[in-house]
Amino acid sequence: MNFNLAANLDPDRREYQEGLKKTKKILDQRLLDKLKEKSRKLEEQKKYSGAISALTRAAQLDPDDPELHYALARIRFFKTMDRETAEADISRALEIAPEHIDCLLLMGRIQAWRGDLEAAINTFKHVLSISPDCKKAHQALELFET
């Protein structure tokens, strides 16, 4: 509050602007941490809509965190069956982190659910090209091969 007041009263003072930015960053990180924890607790309590709300707010604060988009997609896909929105969430996560194993595995499951088995197989093979020992990708491919 003090930095905000000082920056408004004397907007040309660089140290006030820098202090305001640092303070905002610290406060945003605290809020982000609280939202993540709130989401985790709400998910444990099976209050999925509340968990999604907290994660959505967190993703607004930090839109470039693939873990937030992954968490949203995971809850939507497996818990609320909002699978189309889950696909949008996981696509965003993969835009940020294209080699993220958990995101790729979930994308493969979404592709299989959609009926695009060729895309799912390619996604699971891509996972194995990144992480050859990934048991989940091996298991998924075994299901498709039988």
MODELLER restraints for C-alpha pairs under 7 A, 6 or more apart:
rsr = mdl.restraints
at = mdl.atoms
rsr.add(forms.Gaussian(group=physical.xy_distance, feature=features.Distance(at['CA:3:A'], at['CA:16:A']), mean=6.11, stdev=0.5))
rsr.add(forms.Gaussian(group=physical.xy_distance, feature=features.Distance(at['CA:3:A'], at['CA:19:A']), mean=6.36, stdev=0.5))
rsr.add(forms.Gaussian(group=physical.xy_distance, feature=features.Distance(at['CA:3:A'], at['CA:20:A']), mean=5.17, stdev=0.5))
rsr.add(forms.Gaussian(group=physical.xy_distance, feature=features.Distance(at['CA:4:A'], at['CA:20:A']), mean=6.13, stdev=0.5))
rsr.add(forms.Gaussian(group=physical.xy_distance, feature=features.Distance(at['CA:6:A'], at['CA:16:A']), mean=6.38, stdev=0.5))
rsr.add(forms.Gaussian(group=physical.xy_distance, feature=features.Distance(at['CA:7:A'], at['CA:16:A']), mean=5.22, stdev=0.5))
rsr.add(forms.Gaussian(group=physical.xy_distance, feature=features.Distance(at['CA:7:A'], at['CA:17:A']), mean=5.82, stdev=0.5))
rsr.add(forms.Gaussian(group=physical.xy_distance, feature=features.Distance(at['CA:32:A'], at['CA:58:A']), mean=5.48, stdev=0.5))
rsr.add(forms.Gaussian(group=physical.xy_distance, feature=features.Distance(at['CA:32:A'], at['CA:61:A']), mean=6.99, stdev=0.5))
rsr.add(forms.Gaussian(group=physical.xy_distance, feature=features.Distance(at['CA:35:A'], at['CA:54:A']), mean=5.33, stdev=0.5))
rsr.add(forms.Gaussian(group=physical.xy_distance, feature=features.Distance(at['CA:35:A'], at['CA:55:A']), mean=6.62, stdev=0.5))
rsr.add(forms.Gaussian(group=physical.xy_distance, feature=features.Distance(at['CA:35:A'], at['CA:58:A']), mean=6.04, stdev=0.5))
rsr.add(forms.Gaussian(group=physical.xy_distance, feature=features.Distance(at['CA:36:A'], at['CA:55:A']), mean=6.53, stdev=0.5))
rsr.add(forms.Gaussian(group=physical.xy_distance, feature=features.Distance(at['CA:38:A'], at['CA:54:A']), mean=6.75, stdev=0.5))
rsr.add(forms.Gaussian(group=physical.xy_distance, feature=features.Distance(at['CA:39:A'], at['CA:51:A']), mean=4.11, stdev=0.5))
rsr.add(forms.Gaussian(group=physical.xy_distance, feature=features.Distance(at['CA:39:A'], at['CA:54:A']), mean=5.48, stdev=0.5))
rsr.add(forms.Gaussian(group=physical.xy_distance, feature=features.Distance(at['CA:39:A'], at['CA:55:A']), mean=6.23, stdev=0.5))
rsr.add(forms.Gaussian(group=physical.xy_distance, feature=features.Distance(at['CA:40:A'], at['CA:51:A']), mean=6.92, stdev=0.5))
rsr.add(forms.Gaussian(group=physical.xy_distance, feature=features.Distance(at['CA:42:A'], at['CA:48:A']), mean=6.57, stdev=0.5))
rsr.add(forms.Gaussian(group=physical.xy_distance, feature=features.Distance(at['CA:42:A'], at['CA:50:A']), mean=6.31, stdev=0.5))
rsr.add(forms.Gaussian(group=physical.xy_distance, feature=features.Distance(at['CA:42:A'], at['CA:51:A']), mean=5.22, stdev=0.5))
rsr.add(forms.Gaussian(group=physical.xy_distance, feature=features.Distance(at['CA:43:A'], at['CA:51:A']), mean=5.66, stdev=0.5))
rsr.add(forms.Gaussian(group=physical.xy_distance, feature=features.Distance(at['CA:52:A'], at['CA:72:A']), mean=6.19, stdev=0.5))
rsr.add(forms.Gaussian(group=physical.xy_distance, feature=features.Distance(at['CA:55:A'], at['CA:68:A']), mean=6.42, stdev=0.5))
rsr.add(forms.Gaussian(group=physical.xy_distance, feature=features.Distance(at['CA:55:A'], at['CA:72:A']), mean=6.44, stdev=0.5))
rsr.add(forms.Gaussian(group=physical.xy_distance, feature=features.Distance(at['CA:59:A'], at['CA:68:A']), mean=5.96, stdev=0.5))
rsr.add(forms.Gaussian(group=physical.xy_distance, feature=features.Distance(at['CA:59:A'], at['CA:69:A']), mean=6.98, stdev=0.5))
rsr.add(forms.Gaussian(group=physical.xy_distance, feature=features.Distance(at['CA:64:A'], at['CA:96:A']), mean=6.43, stdev=0.5))
rsr.add(forms.Gaussian(group=physical.xy_distance, feature=features.Distance(at['CA:66:A'], at['CA:93:A']), mean=4.36, stdev=0.5))
rsr.add(forms.Gaussian(group=physical.xy_distance, feature=features.Distance(at['CA:66:A'], at['CA:96:A']), mean=6.05, stdev=0.5))
rsr.add(forms.Gaussian(group=physical.xy_distance, feature=features.Distance(at['CA:66:A'], at['CA:97:A']), mean=6.37, stdev=0.5))
rsr.add(forms.Gaussian(group=physical.xy_distance, feature=features.Distance(at['CA:69:A'], at['CA:89:A']), mean=5.22, stdev=0.5))
rsr.add(forms.Gaussian(group=physical.xy_distance, feature=features.Distance(at['CA:69:A'], at['CA:90:A']), mean=6.13, stdev=0.5))
rsr.add(forms.Gaussian(group=physical.xy_distance, feature=features.Distance(at['CA:69:A'], at['CA:92:A']), mean=6.72, stdev=0.5))
rsr.add(forms.Gaussian(group=physical.xy_distance, feature=features.Distance(at['CA:69:A'], at['CA:93:A']), mean=5.29, stdev=0.5))
rsr.add(forms.Gaussian(group=physical.xy_distance, feature=features.Distance(at['CA:70:A'], at['CA:89:A']), mean=6.69, stdev=0.5))
rsr.add(forms.Gaussian(group=physical.xy_distance, feature=features.Distance(at['CA:70:A'], at['CA:90:A']), mean=5.64, stdev=0.5))
rsr.add(forms.Gaussian(group=physical.xy_distance, feature=features.Distance(at['CA:70:A'], at['CA:93:A']), mean=6.04, stdev=0.5))
rsr.add(forms.Gaussian(group=physical.xy_distance, feature=features.Distance(at['CA:70:A'], at['CA:103:A']), mean=6.10, stdev=0.5))
rsr.add(forms.Gaussian(group=physical.xy_distance, feature=features.Distance(at['CA:72:A'], at['CA:86:A']), mean=6.93, stdev=0.5))
rsr.add(forms.Gaussian(group=physical.xy_distance, feature=features.Distance(at['CA:72:A'], at['CA:89:A']), mean=6.52, stdev=0.5))
rsr.add(forms.Gaussian(group=physical.xy_distance, feature=features.Distance(at['CA:73:A'], at['CA:86:A']), mean=4.06, stdev=0.5))
rsr.add(forms.Gaussian(group=physical.xy_distance, feature=features.Distance(at['CA:73:A'], at['CA:87:A']), mean=6.73, stdev=0.5))
rsr.add(forms.Gaussian(group=physical.xy_distance, feature=features.Distance(at['CA:73:A'], at['CA:89:A']), mean=5.19, stdev=0.5))
rsr.add(forms.Gaussian(group=physical.xy_distance, feature=features.Distance(at['CA:73:A'], at['CA:90:A']), mean=5.60, stdev=0.5))
rsr.add(forms.Gaussian(group=physical.xy_distance, feature=features.Distance(at['CA:74:A'], at['CA:86:A']), mean=6.98, stdev=0.5))
rsr.add(forms.Gaussian(group=physical.xy_distance, feature=features.Distance(at['CA:76:A'], at['CA:82:A']), mean=5.02, stdev=0.5))
rsr.add(forms.Gaussian(group=physical.xy_distance, feature=features.Distance(at['CA:76:A'], at['CA:83:A']), mean=6.20, stdev=0.5))
rsr.add(forms.Gaussian(group=physical.xy_distance, feature=features.Distance(at['CA:76:A'], at['CA:86:A']), mean=5.36, stdev=0.5))
rsr.add(forms.Gaussian(group=physical.xy_distance, feature=features.Distance(at['CA:77:A'], at['CA:83:A']), mean=4.76, stdev=0.5))
rsr.add(forms.Gaussian(group=physical.xy_distance, feature=features.Distance(at['CA:77:A'], at['CA:86:A']), mean=5.46, stdev=0.5))
rsr.add(forms.Gaussian(group=physical.xy_distance, feature=features.Distance(at['CA:87:A'], at['CA:110:A']), mean=6.66, stdev=0.5))
rsr.add(forms.Gaussian(group=physical.xy_distance, feature=features.Distance(at['CA:90:A'], at['CA:103:A']), mean=6.26, stdev=0.5))
rsr.add(forms.Gaussian(group=physical.xy_distance, feature=features.Distance(at['CA:90:A'], at['CA:107:A']), mean=6.50, stdev=0.5))
rsr.add(forms.Gaussian(group=physical.xy_distance, feature=features.Distance(at['CA:93:A'], at['CA:103:A']), mean=6.92, stdev=0.5))
rsr.add(forms.Gaussian(group=physical.xy_distance, feature=features.Distance(at['CA:94:A'], at['CA:100:A']), mean=6.97, stdev=0.5))
rsr.add(forms.Gaussian(group=physical.xy_distance, feature=features.Distance(at['CA:94:A'], at['CA:103:A']), mean=6.57, stdev=0.5))
rsr.add(forms.Gaussian(group=physical.xy_distance, feature=features.Distance(at['CA:101:A'], at['CA:127:A']), mean=6.29, stdev=0.5))
rsr.add(forms.Gaussian(group=physical.xy_distance, feature=features.Distance(at['CA:104:A'], at['CA:123:A']), mean=6.57, stdev=0.5))
rsr.add(forms.Gaussian(group=physical.xy_distance, feature=features.Distance(at['CA:104:A'], at['CA:127:A']), mean=6.70, stdev=0.5))
rsr.add(forms.Gaussian(group=physical.xy_distance, feature=features.Distance(at['CA:105:A'], at['CA:124:A']), mean=6.66, stdev=0.5))
rsr.add(forms.Gaussian(group=physical.xy_distance, feature=features.Distance(at['CA:105:A'], at['CA:137:A']), mean=6.93, stdev=0.5))
rsr.add(forms.Gaussian(group=physical.xy_distance, feature=features.Distance(at['CA:108:A'], at['CA:120:A']), mean=4.39, stdev=0.5))
rsr.add(forms.Gaussian(group=physical.xy_distance, feature=features.Distance(at['CA:108:A'], at['CA:123:A']), mean=5.51, stdev=0.5))
rsr.add(forms.Gaussian(group=physical.xy_distance, feature=features.Distance(at['CA:108:A'], at['CA:124:A']), mean=6.24, stdev=0.5))
rsr.add(forms.Gaussian(group=physical.xy_distance, feature=features.Distance(at['CA:109:A'], at['CA:120:A']), mean=6.81, stdev=0.5))
rsr.add(forms.Gaussian(group=physical.xy_distance, feature=features.Distance(at['CA:111:A'], at['CA:117:A']), mean=6.61, stdev=0.5))
rsr.add(forms.Gaussian(group=physical.xy_distance, feature=features.Distance(at['CA:111:A'], at['CA:119:A']), mean=6.35, stdev=0.5))
rsr.add(forms.Gaussian(group=physical.xy_distance, feature=features.Distance(at['CA:111:A'], at['CA:120:A']), mean=5.16, stdev=0.5))
rsr.add(forms.Gaussian(group=physical.xy_distance, feature=features.Distance(at['CA:112:A'], at['CA:120:A']), mean=5.48, stdev=0.5))
rsr.add(forms.Gaussian(group=physical.xy_distance, feature=features.Distance(at['CA:121:A'], at['CA:141:A']), mean=6.49, stdev=0.5))
rsr.add(forms.Gaussian(group=physical.xy_distance, feature=features.Distance(at['CA:124:A'], at['CA:137:A']), mean=5.16, stdev=0.5))
rsr.add(forms.Gaussian(group=physical.xy_distance, feature=features.Distance(at['CA:124:A'], at['CA:141:A']), mean=6.78, stdev=0.5))
rsr.add(forms.Gaussian(group=physical.xy_distance, feature=features.Distance(at['CA:127:A'], at['CA:137:A']), mean=6.59, stdev=0.5))
rsr.add(forms.Gaussian(group=physical.xy_distance, feature=features.Distance(at['CA:128:A'], at['CA:134:A']), mean=6.35, stdev=0.5))
rsr.add(forms.Gaussian(group=physical.xy_distance, feature=features.Distance(at['CA:128:A'], at['CA:137:A']), mean=6.59, stdev=0.5))
